[in-house]
Amino acid sequence: MKLPAALRLSPRWAPYVFLSPFVVLFGVFGVFPLVFSLYLAFQSWEPTSGLGAMQFVGWDNYLFALRDEWFWKSLQNTAWLALASGVPQHLVAIPLACFIHASFKRLRNGVVGAYFMPYITSTVAISILFSSLFSTDFGLINVGLQAIAELPLLGRLVPGTAVDWLGDPDHIKPAIALIVFWRYVGFNVVLYLAALQTIPKDLYEAATMDGAGRLQQFFFITLPSLKPMIFFGVTLSVIGGLQLFEEPFILTGGRGGSDQSGMTTAIYLYRMAFDFNDFGAASAMSWLLFVVVALLTWLTNRAFKPNRSGA
């Protein structure tokens, strides 16, 4: 049965009609919040007073953020966590991916799935699990450390008393960094393993015939071939590390922990908006964080940019 001519969709407008759901959703949930946040960064506004209570304050929110010592402390915490969790991820993921690629054939998918499992597991479940592991009195980590402390030779390397991982300002950041590392190292392993499968085997065969050992093949064939994927993985780590929110938020109860040692910039933005009801300052800080992310991403791009010789 043919539709009436008035109900038929013209081929000229068909692409726009099929694209319209995505465009509408992207505009409502993507473009509008971004533009409204930029507008809000120049306003003083408490949401409980309604939209009519907005007052234009110019650059005052940015000046407040730049003078706020807690904002700078949150940036320092974020940078520390990003470095402490991001750098080991790649230092471990690259050789681990090479080992899996060379050692496992039939069981490769199962091994990769096991390493990838923490990445797809709920962040809340992971944080609750590690909250129990890091418990001061009954956590398995402290139980293991106390067992090692009783050994004659290794006892001097660990503290003899229970460590307050989530309450001590000196230990909360290493605990969070360990969780982030454990969760995302498998994701990087998958990235590098996919890149390893694209390297031609002829290169390794030729290098073997020329007398190159495995270590030489790793540094002169594998690493240069992985450079584009390393750039991609490091870029994701930089962006994700500077936006770290879920793990420290759950572990610290949304307060940043003792002496705010676990408070990242994303947590401080959340508290500024929803605890202190200062959405203008929170929006200004979010755009300052965007500038930091953009700058570090540009520096990462410069670091991995090929030189004139093409290396």
Phi and psi in degrees as GROMACS dihedral restraints (atoms count N, CA, C in turn):
[ dihedral_restraints ]
;  ai    aj    ak    al  type     phi  dphi    fc
    3     4     5     6     1   -86.1    20    10
    4     5     6     7     1   143.6    20    10
    6     7     8     9     1   -76.9    20    10
    7     8     9    10     1   152.4    20    10
    9    10    11    12     1   -60.0    20    10
   10    11    12    13     1   154.6    20    10
   12    13    14    15     1   -60.0    20    10
   13    14    15    16     1   -31.2    20    10
   15    16    17    18     1   -70.1    20    10
   16    17    18    19     1   -23.6    20    10
   18    19    20    21     1   -97.5    20    10
   19    20    21    22     1    -5.2    20    10
   21    22    23    24     1   -76.5    20    10
   22    23    24    25     1   142.7    20    10
   24    25    26    27     1   -89.9    20    10
   25    26    27    28     1   123.4    20    10
   27    28    29    30     1   -68.1    20    10
   28    29    30    31     1   136.2    20    10
   30    31    32    33     1   -56.6    20    10
   31    32    33    34     1   -24.7    20    10
   33    34    35    36     1   -68.6    20    10
   34    35    36    37     1   -36.1    20    10
   36    37    38    39     1  -100.3    20    10
   37    38    39    40     1    -5.8    20    10
   39    40    41    42     1   -58.1    20    10
   40    41    42    43     1   -46.3    20    10
   42    43    44    45     1   -59.1    20    10
   43    44    45    46     1   -39.0    20    10
   45    46    47    48     1   -70.0    20    10
   46    47    48    49     1   -34.8    20    10
   48    49    50    51     1   -67.2    20    10
   49    50    51    52     1   -43.2    20    10
   51    52    53    54     1   -70.5    20    10
   52    53    54    55     1   -28.8    20    10
   54    55    56    57     1   -84.1    20    10
   55    56    57    58     1   -16.5    20    10
   57    58    59    60     1   -59.5    20    10
   58    59    60    61     1   -38.4    20    10
   60    61    62    63     1   -59.5    20    10
   61    62    63    64     1   -43.8    20    10
   63    64    65    66     1   -65.8    20    10
   64    65    66    67     1   -42.4    20    10
   66    67    68    69     1   -63.1    20    10
   67    68    69    70     1   -42.0    20    10
   69    70    71    72     1   -65.4    20    10
   70    71    72    73     1   -47.8    20    10
   72    73    74    75     1   -63.5    20    10
   73    74    75    76     1   -41.3    20    10
   75    76    77    78     1   -65.5    20    10
   76    77    78    79     1   -38.2    20    10
   78    79    80    81     1   -67.0    20    10
   79    80    81    82     1   -39.8    20    10
   81    82    83    84     1   -75.4    20    10
   82    83    84    85     1   -44.3    20    10
   84    85    86    87     1  -101.4    20    10
   85    86    87    88     1    -6.8    20    10
   87    88    89    90     1  -116.7    20    10
   88    89    90    91     1   -61.1    20    10
   90    91    92    93     1   -73.0    20    10
   91    92    93    94     1   -47.4    20    10
   93    94    95    96     1   -60.1    20    10
   94    95    96    97     1   -47.8    20    10
   96    97    98    99     1   -60.0    20    10
   97    98    99   100     1   -35.5    20    10
   99   100   101   102     1   -66.3    20    10
  100   101   102   103     1   -47.3    20    10
  102   103   104   105     1   -67.2    20    10
  103   104   105   106     1   -40.9    20    10
  105   106   107   108     1   -65.6    20    10
  106   107   108   109     1   -36.4    20    10
  108   109   110   111     1   -64.4    20    10
  109   110   111   112     1   -41.4    20    10
  111   112   113   114     1   -64.4    20    10
  112   113   114   115     1   -40.1    20    10
  114   115   116   117     1   -65.8    20    10
  115   116   117   118     1   -40.0    20    10
  117   118   119   120     1   -68.9    20    10
  118   119   120   121     1   -24.5    20    10
  120   121   122   123     1   -65.4    20    10
  121   122   123   124     1   -16.6    20    10
  123   124   125   126     1  -107.3    20    10
  124   125   126   127     1    14.0    20    10
  126   127   128   129     1  -122.3    20    10
  127   128   129   130     1   155.6    20    10
  129   130   131   132     1  -106.8    20    10
  130   131   132   133     1   118.3    20    10
  132   133   134   135     1  -151.5    20    10
  133   134   135   136     1   133.5    20    10
  135   136   137   138     1  -111.4    20    10
  136   137   138   139     1   121.3    20    10
  138   139   140   141     1   -61.8    20    10
  139   140   141   142     1   -24.3    20    10
  141   142   143   144     1   -69.1    20    10
  142   143   144   145     1   -16.9    20    10
  144   145   146   147     1   -91.6    20    10
  145   146   147   148     1    -6.2    20    10
  147   148   149   150     1    91.5    20    10
  148   149   150   151     1   167.1    20    10
  150   151   152   153     1   -67.0    20    10
  151   152   153   154     1   -26.4    20    10
  153   154   155   156     1   -70.7    20    10
  154   155   156   157     1   -11.1    20    10
  156   157   158   159     1   -87.6    20    10
  157   158   159   160     1     2.4    20    10
  159   160   161   162     1   -65.8    20    10
  160   161   162   163     1   139.1    20    10
  162   163   164   165     1  -130.8    20    10
  163   164   165   166     1   128.8    20    10
  165   166   167   168     1   -71.7    20    10
  166   167   168   169     1   127.0    20    10
  168   169   170   171     1  -123.4    20    10
  169   170   171   172     1     4.9    20    10
  171   172   173   174     1    67.9    20    10
  172   173   174   175     1  -129.3    20    10
  174   175   176   177     1   -92.4    20    10
  175   176   177   178     1    12.1    20    10
  177   178   179   180     1   -62.3    20    10
  178   179   180   181     1   -37.4    20    10
  180   181   182   183     1   -65.0    20    10
  181   182   183   184     1   -38.8    20    10
  183   184   185   186     1   -68.9    20    10
  184   185   186   187     1   -39.9    20    10
  186   187   188   189     1   -64.9    20    10
  187   188   189   190     1   -38.7    20    10
  189   190   191   192     1   -62.6    20    10
  190   191   192   193     1   -42.1    20    10
  192   193   194   195     1   -65.4    20    10
  193   194   195   196     1   -40.9    20    10
  195   196   197   198     1   -69.9    20    10
  196   197   198   199     1   -21.9    20    10
  198   199   200   201     1   -97.9    20    10
  199   200   201   202     1    -4.4    20    10
  201   202   203   204     1   -82.5    20    10
  202   203   204   205     1   116.3    20    10
  204   205   206   207     1   -67.7    20    10
  205   206   207   208     1   -29.5    20    10
  207   208   209   210     1   -71.0    20    10
  208   209   210   211     1   -31.8    20    10
  210   211   212   213     1   -65.4    20    10
  211   212   213   214     1   -42.0    20    10
  213   214   215   216     1   -68.5    20    10
  214   215   216   217     1   -36.1    20    10
  216   217   218   219     1   -65.0    20    10
  217   218   219   220     1   -39.6    20    10
  219   220   221   222     1   -64.8    20    10
  220   221   222   223     1   -36.9    20    10
  222   223   224   225     1   -64.5    20    10
  223   224   225   226     1   -41.0    20    10
  225   226   227   228     1   -63.6    20    10
  226   227   228   229     1   -43.8    20    10
  228   229   230   231     1   -61.6    20    10
  229   230   231   232     1   -42.1    20    10
  231   232   233   234     1   -64.6    20    10
  232   233   234   235     1   -43.9    20    10
  234   235   236   237     1   -63.3    20    10
  235   236   237   238     1   -40.6    20    10
  237   238   239   240     1   -62.5    20    10
  238   239   240   241     1   -47.0    20    10
  240   241   242   243     1   -66.7    20    10
  241   242   243   244     1   -38.0    20    10
  243   244   245   246     1   -64.2    20    10
  244   245   246   247     1   -41.3    20    10
  246   247   248   249     1   -72.6    20    10
  247   248   249   250     1   -44.4    20    10
  249   250   251   252     1   -68.4    20    10
  250   251   252   253     1   -27.9    20    10
  252   253   254   255     1  -100.4    20    10
  253   254   255   256     1   -30.8    20    10
  255   256   257   258     1   -79.0    20    10
  256   257   258   259     1   -44.8    20    10
  258   259   260   261     1   -63.1    20    10
  259   260   261   262     1   -48.4    20    10
  261   262   263   264     1   -62.6    20    10
  262   263   264   265     1   -27.9    20    10
  264   265   266   267     1   -55.4    20    10
  265   266   267   268     1   -47.7    20    10
  267   268   269   270     1   -79.1    20    10
  268   269   270   271     1   -33.8    20    10
  270   271   272   273     1   -65.2    20    10
  271   272   273   274     1   -29.1    20    10
  273   274   275   276     1   -91.0    20    10
  274   275   276   277     1   -39.1    20    10
  276   277   278   279     1   -66.6    20    10
  277   278   279   280     1   -37.8    20    10
  279   280   281   282     1   -65.8    20    10
  280   281   282   283     1   -55.9    20    10
  282   283   284   285     1   -64.9    20    10
  283   284   285   286     1   -31.5    20    10
  285   286   287   288     1   -66.7    20    10
  286   287   288   289     1   -40.8    20    10
  288   289   290   291     1   -64.5    20    10
  289   290   291   292     1   -39.5    20    10
  291   292   293   294     1   -63.7    20    10
  292   293   294   295     1   -39.6    20    10
  294   295   296   297     1   -65.2    20    10
  295   296   297   298     1   -45.0    20    10
  297   298   299   300     1   -64.1    20    10
  298   299   300   301     1   -40.2    20    10
  300   301   302   303     1   -65.0    20    10
  301   302   303   304     1   -35.8    20    10
  303   304   305   306     1   -88.8    20    10
  304   305   306   307     1   -26.9    20    10
  306   307   308   309     1  -101.6    20    10
  307   308   309   310     1   -27.3    20    10
  309   310   311   312     1  -113.1    20    10
  310   311   312   313     1   133.9    20    10
  312   313   314   315     1  -116.1    20    10
  313   314   315   316     1   -72.1    20    10
  315   316   317   318     1   -71.9    20    10
  316   317   318   319     1   -36.3    20    10
  318   319   320   321     1   -90.0    20    10
  319   320   321   322     1     9.9    20    10
  321   322   323   324     1   -62.3    20    10
  322   323   324   325     1   -44.6    20    10
  324   325   326   327     1   -62.9    20    10
  325   326   327   328     1   -38.7    20    10
  327   328   329   330     1   -67.4    20    10
  328   329   330   331     1   -40.8    20    10
  330   331   332   333     1   -65.8    20    10
  331   332   333   334     1   -44.4    20    10
  333   334   335   336     1   -63.9    20    10
  334   335   336   337     1   -39.1    20    10
  336   337   338   339     1   -62.4    20    10
  337   338   339   340     1   -36.5    20    10
  339   340   341   342     1   -65.8    20    10
  340   341   342   343     1   -41.1    20    10
  342   343   344   345     1   -71.7    20    10
  343   344   345   346     1   -29.0    20    10
  345   346   347   348     1   -82.4    20    10
  346   347   348   349     1   -16.5    20    10
  348   349   350   351     1   -56.6    20    10
  349   350   351   352     1   -43.7    20    10
  351   352   353   354     1   -60.5    20    10
  352   353   354   355     1   -29.0    20    10
  354   355   356   357     1   -68.0    20    10
  355   356   357   358     1   -35.0    20    10
  357   358   359   360     1   -95.7    20    10
  358   359   360   361     1    -1.2    20    10
  360   361   362   363     1   -79.2    20    10
  361   362   363   364     1   148.3    20    10
  363   364   365   366     1   -57.4    20    10
  364   365   366   367     1   133.8    20    10
  366   367   368   369     1   -63.4    20    10
  367   368   369   370     1   -36.3    20    10
  369   370   371   372     1   -63.6    20    10
  370   371   372   373     1   -44.1    20    10
  372   373   374   375     1   -63.2    20    10
  373   374   375   376     1   -41.8    20    10
  375   376   377   378     1   -64.1    20    10
  376   377   378   379     1   -44.2    20    10
  378   379   380   381     1   -65.6    20    10
  379   380   381   382     1   -39.7    20    10
  381   382   383   384     1   -65.7    20    10
  382   383   384   385     1   -40.6    20    10
  384   385   386   387     1   -60.8    20    10
  385   386   387   388     1   -47.6    20    10
  387   388   389   390     1   -73.5    20    10
  388   389   390   391     1   -24.1    20    10
  390   391   392   393     1   -61.9    20    10
  391   392   393   394     1   -38.7    20    10
  393   394   395   396     1   -70.5    20    10
  394   395   396   397     1   -40.1    20    10
  396   397   398   399     1   -65.5    20    10
  397   398   399   400     1   -35.0    20    10
  399   400   401   402     1   -90.1    20    10
  400   401   402   403     1     8.3    20    10
  402   403   404   405     1   -58.3    20    10
  403   404   405   406     1   140.2    20    10
  405   406   407   408     1   -67.4    20    10
  406   407   408   409     1   -42.4    20    10
  408   409   410   411     1   -94.0    20    10
  409   410   411   412     1   -37.1    20    10
  411   412   413   414     1  -123.3    20    10
  412   413   414   415     1     7.0    20    10
  414   415   416   417     1   -70.9    20    10
  415   416   417   418     1   142.5    20    10
  417   418   419   420     1   -65.6    20    10
  418   419   420   421     1   -28.4    20    10
  420   421   422   423     1   -66.4    20    10
  421   422   423   424     1   -45.8    20    10
  423   424   425   426     1   -67.6    20    10
  424   425   426   427     1   -34.9    20    10
  426   427   428   429     1   -62.7    20    10
  427   428   429   430     1   -42.8    20    10
  429   430   431   432     1   -65.6    20    10
  430   431   432   433     1   -40.3    20    10
  432   433   434   435     1   -65.5    20    10
  433   434   435   436     1   -38.8    20    10
  435   436   437   438     1   -68.6    20    10
  436   437   438   439     1   -31.8    20    10
  438   439   440   441     1   -68.5    20    10
  439   440   441   442     1   -38.5    20    10
  441   442   443   444     1   -68.6    20    10
  442   443   444   445     1   -35.4    20    10
  444   445   446   447     1   -63.8    20    10
  445   446   447   448     1   -22.4    20    10
  447   448   449   450     1   -82.6    20    10
  448   449   450   451     1   -10.3    20    10
  450   451   452   453     1   -75.6    20    10
  451   452   453   454     1   147.6    20    10
  453   454   455   456     1   -68.7    20    10
  454   455   456   457     1   -36.7    20    10
  456   457   458   459     1   -95.4    20    10
  457   458   459   460     1   -41.2    20    10
  459   460   461   462     1   -88.4    20    10
  460   461   462   463     1    -7.1    20    10
  462   463   464   465     1   -62.9    20    10
  463   464   465   466     1   -28.4    20    10
  465   466   467   468     1   -75.1    20    10
  466   467   468   469     1   -15.0    20    10
  468   469   470   471     1   -85.6    20    10
  469   470   471   472     1   -14.2    20    10
  471   472   473   474     1  -126.4    20    10
  472   473   474   475     1   155.1    20    10
  474   475   476   477     1   -69.6    20    10
  475   476   477   478     1   146.4    20    10
  477   478   479   480     1   -81.5    20    10
  478   479   480   481     1   -17.3    20    10
  480   481   482   483     1  -108.4    20    10
  481   482   483   484     1   164.7    20    10
  483   484   485   486     1   -66.7    20    10
  484   485   486   487     1   139.3    20    10
  486   487   488   489     1   -96.1    20    10
  487   488   489   490     1   130.7    20    10
  489   490   491   492     1   -86.2    20    10
  490   491   492   493     1    84.1    20    10
  492   493   494   495     1   -63.6    20    10
  493   494   495   496     1   -42.8    20    10
  495   496   497   498     1   -97.8    20    10
  496   497   498   499     1     1.7    20    10
  498   499   500   501     1  -116.6    20    10
  499   500   501   502     1   -21.6    20    10
  501   502   503   504     1   -88.8    20    10
  502   503   504   505     1   126.3    20    10
  504   505   506   507     1   -59.1    20    10
  505   506   507   508     1   -26.5    20    10
  507   508   509   510     1   -80.5    20    10
  508   509   510   511     1   -14.7    20    10
  510   511   512   513     1  -115.3    20    10
  511   512   513   514     1   -13.2    20    10
  513   514   515   516     1   -70.7    20    10
  514   515   516   517     1   -37.6    20    10
  516   517   518   519     1   -67.8    20    10
  517   518   519   520     1   -44.4    20    10
  519   520   521   522     1   -59.9    20    10
  520   521   522   523     1   -34.9    20    10
  522   523   524   525     1   -65.1    20    10
  523   524   525   526     1   -44.0    20    10
  525   526   527   528     1   -66.1    20    10
  526   527   528   529     1   -42.1    20    10
  528   529   530   531     1   -62.0    20    10
  529   530   531   532     1   -37.2    20    10
  531   532   533   534     1   -64.0    20    10
  532   533   534   535     1   -41.1    20    10
  534   535   536   537     1   -65.3    20    10
  535   536   537   538     1   -45.4    20    10
  537   538   539   540     1   -63.7    20    10
  538   539   540   541     1   -41.6    20    10
  540   541   542   543     1   -60.9    20    10
  541   542   543   544     1   -47.6    20    10
  543   544   545   546     1   -62.2    20    10
  544   545   546   547     1   -34.1    20    10
  546   547   548   549     1   -77.1    20    10
  547   548   549   550     1   -37.2    20    10
  549   550   551   552     1  -104.8    20    10
  550   551   552   553     1    -6.4    20    10
  552   553   554   555     1   -66.0    20    10
  553   554   555   556     1   -34.1    20    10
  555   556   557   558     1   -66.1    20    10
  556   557   558   559     1   -34.9    20    10
  558   559   560   561     1   -62.4    20    10
  559   560   561   562     1   -42.6    20    10
  561   562   563   564     1   -69.3    20    10
  562   563   564   565     1   -33.2    20    10
  564   565   566   567     1   -60.7    20    10
  565   566   567   568     1   -42.6    20    10
  567   568   569   570     1   -62.9    20    10
  568   569   570   571     1   -41.7    20    10
  570   571   572   573     1   -60.4    20    10
  571   572   573   574     1   -49.7    20    10
  573   574   575   576     1   -71.5    20    10
  574   575   576   577     1   -32.0    20    10
  576   577   578   579     1   -66.7    20    10
  577   578   579   580     1   -38.4    20    10
  579   580   581   582     1   -64.4    20    10
  580   581   582   583     1   -38.7    20    10
  582   583   584   585     1   -69.9    20    10
  583   584   585   586     1   -35.9    20    10
  585   586   587   588     1   -62.7    20    10
  586   587   588   589     1   -33.3    20    10
  588   589   590   591     1   -72.1    20    10
  589   590   591   592     1   -12.2    20    10
  591   592   593   594     1   -93.6    20    10
  592   593   594   595     1    -7.8    20    10
  594   595   596   597     1   -77.0    20    10
  595   596   597   598     1   125.4    20    10
  597   598   599   600     1   -61.5    20    10
  598   599   600   601     1   136.0    20    10
  600   601   602   603     1   -69.5    20    10
  601   602   603   604     1   -20.3    20    10
  603   604   605   606     1   -61.4    20    10
  604   605   606   607     1   -31.8    20    10
  606   607   608   609     1   -64.2    20    10
  607   608   609   610     1   -42.6    20    10
  609   610   611   612     1   -70.2    20    10
  610   611   612   613     1   -36.7    20    10
  612   613   614   615     1   -66.2    20    10
  613   614   615   616     1   -41.5    20    10
  615   616   617   618     1   -65.9    20    10
  616   617   618   619     1   -40.3    20    10
  618   619   620   621     1   -66.5    20    10
  619   620   621   622     1   -37.2    20    10
  621   622   623   624     1   -64.4    20    10
  622   623   624   625     1   -41.3    20    10
  624   625   626   627     1   -65.5    20    10
  625   626   627   628     1   -29.5    20    10
  627   628   629   630     1   -82.3    20    10
  628   629   630   631     1    -2.0    20    10
  630   631   632   633     1    94.0    20    10
  631   632   633   634     1    11.8    20    10
  633   634   635   636     1   -77.9    20    10
  634   635   636   637     1   134.4    20    10
  636   637   638   639     1   -82.7    20    10
  637   638   639   640     1   179.3    20    10
  639   640   641   642     1   -64.7    20    10
  640   641   642   643     1   -37.1    20    10
  642   643   644   645     1   -67.0    20    10
  643   644   645   646     1   -41.6    20    10
  645   646   647   648     1   -65.8    20    10
  646   647   648   649     1   -39.1    20    10
  648   649   650   651     1   -64.1    20    10
  649   650   651   652     1   -35.1    20    10
  651   652   653   654     1   -65.7    20    10
  652   653   654   655     1   -44.8    20    10
  654   655   656   657     1   -80.8    20    10
  655   656   657   658     1   -27.0    20    10
  657   658   659   660     1  -107.1    20    10
  658   659   660   661     1   -11.8    20    10
  660   661   662   663     1  -121.5    20    10
  661   662   663   664     1   -53.8    20    10
  663   664   665   666     1   -67.3    20    10
  664   665   666   667     1   -54.1    20    10
  666   667   668   669     1   -61.1    20    10
  667   668   669   670     1   -47.0    20    10
  669   670   671   672     1   -60.4    20    10
  670   671   672   673     1   -35.6    20    10
  672   673   674   675     1   -71.1    20    10
  673   674   675   676     1   -27.9    20    10
  675   676   677   678     1   -85.3    20    10
  676   677   678   679     1    -3.1    20    10
  678   679   680   681     1   -56.6    20    10
  679   680   681   682     1   -45.1    20    10
  681   682   683   684     1   -60.8    20    10
  682   683   684   685     1   -40.0    20    10
  684   685   686   687     1   -71.9    20    10
  685   686   687   688     1   -33.1    20    10
  687   688   689   690     1   -63.5    20    10
  688   689   690   691     1   -41.4    20    10
  690   691   692   693     1   -60.6    20    10
  691   692   693   694     1   -43.2    20    10
  693   694   695   696     1   -64.4    20    10
  694   695   696   697     1   -45.9    20    10
  696   697   698   699     1   -66.0    20    10
  697   698   699   700     1   -41.4    20    10
  699   700   701   702     1   -66.0    20    10
  700   701   702   703     1   -38.8    20    10
  702   703   704   705     1   -61.8    20    10
  703   704   705   706     1   -44.3    20    10
  705   706   707   708     1   -62.7    20    10
  706   707   708   709     1   -38.3    20    10
  708   709   710   711     1   -66.6    20    10
  709   710   711   712     1   -39.0    20    10
  711   712   713   714     1   -64.2    20    10
  712   713   714   715     1   -48.3    20    10
  714   715   716   717     1   -65.9    20    10
  715   716   717   718     1   -45.7    20    10
  717   718   719   720     1   -67.8    20    10
  718   719   720   721     1   -37.6    20    10
  720   721   722   723     1   -65.3    20    10
  721   722   723   724     1   -37.7    20    10
  723   724   725   726     1   -76.7    20    10
  724   725   726   727     1   -15.5    20    10
  726   727   728   729     1  -106.4    20    10
  727   728   729   730     1    19.7    20    10
  729   730   731   732     1   -60.8    20    10
  730   731   732   733     1   127.5    20    10
  732   733   734   735     1  -141.7    20    10
  733   734   735   736     1   -53.2    20    10
  735   736   737   738     1   -63.8    20    10
  736   737   738   739     1   -51.9    20    10
  738   739   740   741     1   -61.4    20    10
  739   740   741   742     1   -53.1    20    10
  741   742   743   744     1   -67.3    20    10
  742   743   744   745     1   -29.7    20    10
  744   745   746   747     1   -64.4    20    10
  745   746   747   748     1   -44.8    20    10
  747   748   749   750     1   -72.9    20    10
  748   749   750   751     1   -41.7    20    10
  750   751   752   753     1   -67.7    20    10
  751   752   753   754     1   -31.5    20    10
  753   754   755   756     1  -100.6    20    10
  754   755   756   757     1     6.8    20    10
  756   757   758   759     1    68.9    20    10
  757   758   759   760     1    22.5    20    10
  759   760   761   762     1    78.0    20    10
  760   761   762   763     1     9.2    20    10
  762   763   764   765     1  -112.7    20    10
  763   764   765   766     1    -7.2    20    10
  765   766   767   768     1    92.0    20    10
  766   767   768   769     1    -3.0    20    10
  768   769   770   771     1    80.9    20    10
  769   770   771   772     1  -176.9    20    10
  771   772   773   774     1   -63.6    20    10
  772   773   774   775     1   131.9    20    10
  774   775   776   777     1    56.9    20    10
  775   776   777   778     1    23.3    20    10
  777   778   779   780     1    57.1    20    10
  778   779   780   781     1    29.5    20    10
  780   781   782   783     1   -72.7    20    10
  781   782   783   784     1   -21.9    20    10
  783   784   785   786     1  -104.9    20    10
  784   785   786   787     1    12.3    20    10
  786   787   788   789     1   -84.6    20    10
  787   788   789   790     1   112.2    20    10
  789   790   791   792     1   -86.1    20    10
  790   791   792   793     1   171.7    20    10
  792   793   794   795     1   -64.0    20    10
  793   794   795   796     1   -38.1    20    10
  795   796   797   798     1   -63.3    20    10
  796   797   798   799     1   -38.5    20    10
  798   799   800   801     1   -66.6    20    10
  799   800   801   802     1   -41.0    20    10
  801   802   803   804     1   -65.0    20    10
  802   803   804   805     1   -37.4    20    10
  804   805   806   807     1   -62.3    20    10
  805   806   807   808     1   -43.2    20    10
  807   808   809   810     1   -61.5    20    10
  808   809   810   811     1   -45.8    20    10
  810   811   812   813     1   -67.5    20    10
  811   812   813   814     1   -37.8    20    10
  813   814   815   816     1   -61.3    20    10
  814   815   816   817     1   -37.7    20    10
  816   817   818   819     1   -81.9    20    10
  817   818   819   820     1   -49.9    20    10
  819   820   821   822     1   -99.0    20    10
  820   821   822   823     1   -19.9    20    10
  822   823   824   825     1   -95.2    20    10
  823   824   825   826     1   -40.9    20    10
  825   826   827   828     1  -101.3    20    10
  826   827   828   829     1    -3.4    20    10
  828   829   830   831     1    57.2    20    10
  829   830   831   832     1    32.5    20    10
  831   832   833   834     1  -112.3    20    10
  832   833   834   835     1    81.2    20    10
  834   835   836   837     1   -71.9    20    10
  835   836   837   838     1   -27.2    20    10
  837   838   839   840     1   -65.8    20    10
  838   839   840   841     1   -47.8    20    10
  840   841   842   843     1   -66.1    20    10
  841   842   843   844     1   -38.4    20    10
  843   844   845   846     1   -63.7    20    10
  844   845   846   847     1   -39.8    20    10
  846   847   848   849     1   -66.2    20    10
  847   848   849   850     1   -40.6    20    10
  849   850   851   852     1   -63.3    20    10
  850   851   852   853     1   -42.1    20    10
  852   853   854   855     1   -65.1    20    10
  853   854   855   856     1   -35.6    20    10
  855   856   857   858     1   -65.1    20    10
  856   857   858   859     1   -36.1    20    10
  858   859   860   861     1   -74.3    20    10
  859   860   861   862     1   -31.6    20    10
  861   862   863   864     1   -66.0    20    10
  862   863   864   865     1   -39.1    20    10
  864   865   866   867     1   -64.0    20    10
  865   866   867   868     1   -38.1    20    10
  867   868   869   870     1   -60.8    20    10
  868   869   870   871     1   -39.9    20    10
  870   871   872   873     1   -63.4    20    10
  871   872   873   874     1   -41.8    20    10
  873   874   875   876     1   -63.7    20    10
  874   875   876   877     1   -44.3    20    10
  876   877   878   879     1   -62.9    20    10
  877   878   879   880     1   -43.7    20    10
  879   880   881   882     1   -63.6    20    10
  880   881   882   883     1   -40.1    20    10
  882   883   884   885     1   -66.3    20    10
  883   884   885   886     1   -45.7    20    10
  885   886   887   888     1   -68.6    20    10
  886   887   888   889     1   -32.9    20    10
  888   889   890   891     1   -66.1    20    10
  889   890   891   892     1   -39.4    20    10
  891   892   893   894     1   -65.4    20    10
  892   893   894   895     1   -40.9    20    10
  894   895   896   897     1   -65.2    20    10
  895   896   897   898     1   -37.2    20    10
  897   898   899   900     1   -63.5    20    10
  898   899   900   901     1   -41.5    20    10
  900   901   902   903     1   -62.5    20    10
  901   902   903   904     1   -40.4    20    10
  903   904   905   906     1   -66.2    20    10
  904   905   906   907     1   -37.6    20    10
  906   907   908   909     1   -66.6    20    10
  907   908   909   910     1   -32.9    20    10
  909   910   911   912     1   -99.4    20    10
  910   911   912   913     1     5.2    20    10
  912   913   914   915     1   -71.2    20    10
  913   914   915   916     1   132.7    20    10
  915   916   917   918     1   -63.8    20    10
  916   917   918   919     1   143.3    20    10
  918   919   920   921     1   -80.0    20    10
  919   920   921   922     1  -178.1    20    10
  921   922   923   924     1   -64.6    20    10
  922   923   924   925     1   -28.0    20    10
  924   925   926   927     1   -78.5    20    10
  925   926   927   928     1    -6.7    20    10
  927   928   929   930     1    86.7    20    10
  928   929   930   931     1     6.8    20    10
